[in-house]
Amino acid sequence: MALALQERGVTRDTLAGWLKHGGVSPTTWPEETRQLLEWMQDQELLWEDQGLYWFGRRGEAEYGRRNFMELFSVFLTPPVFEIMHGRHHIGSVDDIAFTQQQQGPQTLLLGGTVWQVNHIEWSRKVAYVEPTKDTGVARWAGGGRAISGRVAGMVRQILCDTSQPDYLSNRAWELLQVLREAHAGMQPDQTTLLLDPRSGYWTWLTHAGTRANKTLAAALRRVLHVPVKDDPFRIDIHSPSSVQEILEAFDALRSLPAEELLPEVNEEALQGLKFSDCLPPELGIRMLQARMSDPAGVQQCLQKEIQVMTPDAGQSPGDDMI
């Protein structure tokens, strides 16, 4: 629609040229483009005359005239949700925190407090929360942005190191020592599978980042049929399965192309997409999955050797594990 405004109408050939310059493969875009254009015509968002596309009746009403700024605000609006407790602003989190399909009550860890999400206004990108004493793993721990695999991997390298950085304060150094002790025995170039002797459940310390871990957690839920939670550093498998069963599940993931391992998507998240009414629902889901996935990070994680630590061989996962 923005191209239609700029070019005073747009043809399929013109659209193809812009997509090619945008890095879209000419072998994959035609079918999706056809689906998109047919949907927008069916919704009266676009109108076509002899191969030239322009605004349809509904498109003119919602995005024409002075409303055209909506077409450009997508490039200016950060993809974050504002977190509110009553009238108080708690902070902001990346929209990936809510895009994943939820299992049970959703919690966020912000400002040292665990918050339970009570209501989400998708169109305004606002989530309303209240404090909770739930000791379960928060779905979103950290700052406002997703944590990349590179950053999460550097966290692991620092935890496995023994040197004292000269730029740390005494208090920071003491905290780093506590964290290193909690991760004693962890190897920097492997992933670590830990057994909690109290629950019999497993924690997989991947340090693969937000997107890779969400993808891996979704895949493990499908393979093991048990609750699985994740954050950028770890995946908690709520199953008393044997170590052999867990390792066989990892082998099952390795047998699949990383591009086919996709995260689960909350269909309500479509409401929070810019121009969601312009997208066929199936294309919207695929787009959200593409935004959330990290095939390279998933493949790199699965290729690493897995270090298994049981109560006899090492420490069980605790609150200090990251």
Steps between C-alpha positions, in 0.01 A plus 500: 500500500789733572638422154160574348510844662858560390460370144138614453400140457709185492517198267616148584820557301573817696434317826728216391783745436467655844485160668813389314690809616376426854676163495191284436580200283313510167447123533296528820308827486249448212268255682497701823453822305208348311338390829554843651363695204195274468425534872531879489270514199247275674513732803459806272831638618633498144332540163646378172437631150690359201794394719525829693433489874358787703307543822165324527196643675604378844869574440417860402292545816763355737831597338425768242514877527652615832493145635794413275738569794397157633686353204826659610470476878590131473856612431502728805316304770724271710370141534456513879218466751459745786443331838253669736404431862185703537606848391869439570738425215723202592710477186508372143562158351560373149179384332645150474413465871130475404519355151569146621208266568438506875468204737327610819539841668767720348760663725763766440808579707554876497666727753576208730129415530302215345181630335201302377343619176126556543402669175658592167379778270649380175408803290663741748786263590434536873500220760346539846665310784492447875767368739496127563673264740517233230846346524482345155739603228405837355445492125678829453802576715716799426472826314275622226665326207546141397849366579696377201683170492830685482432694821364193681808305391730769638316472833593132505863578415519746791340252740752231400796736531698537824667837451395819680421788261671815621199717412263336751416652836551288813127438524476395135799268540341334804179441304692360203676255732162381633376445146817317398471273802139422407622397153806308619600226257322654202708491180512805271481312167219258593139511614414363845215270602428514874275277710317656793499230773205660676255486210669255265464761224769611258656835416690546176749787522535598135592870517366515145300822527132590508392395151696175479381387843135576422531291185672214681250509787207478258663206321562316828137550602392334175743209540469432874138613552587667831506863623819680398596855598785713376699819536806617302738278699313185599217263411309334785353160410226414751525125459643219715628335183823304502814659365482257208150622409614863512806429286285310250275808476808711421596247230152531351549877472841455339347279231288791374620804302531797734275702266215256570519551876261787563384667822138485612302817436212645699235569235378798703836661423372557146287779646817684595650490152507813295254454212382164632178551303711498182642153566336160453518337846728218382750751359483699822585191706791417271630854523488493881677165502771640272545800730535276805725234351879478482590200280874568517488522880293182525739308276805624686347399834402152383846436354672556835593211725262458795649487849273301738517590870302289750492538883790254522705680236426864573257763618127512437350815347407775741381858492853626435532305174493715186 
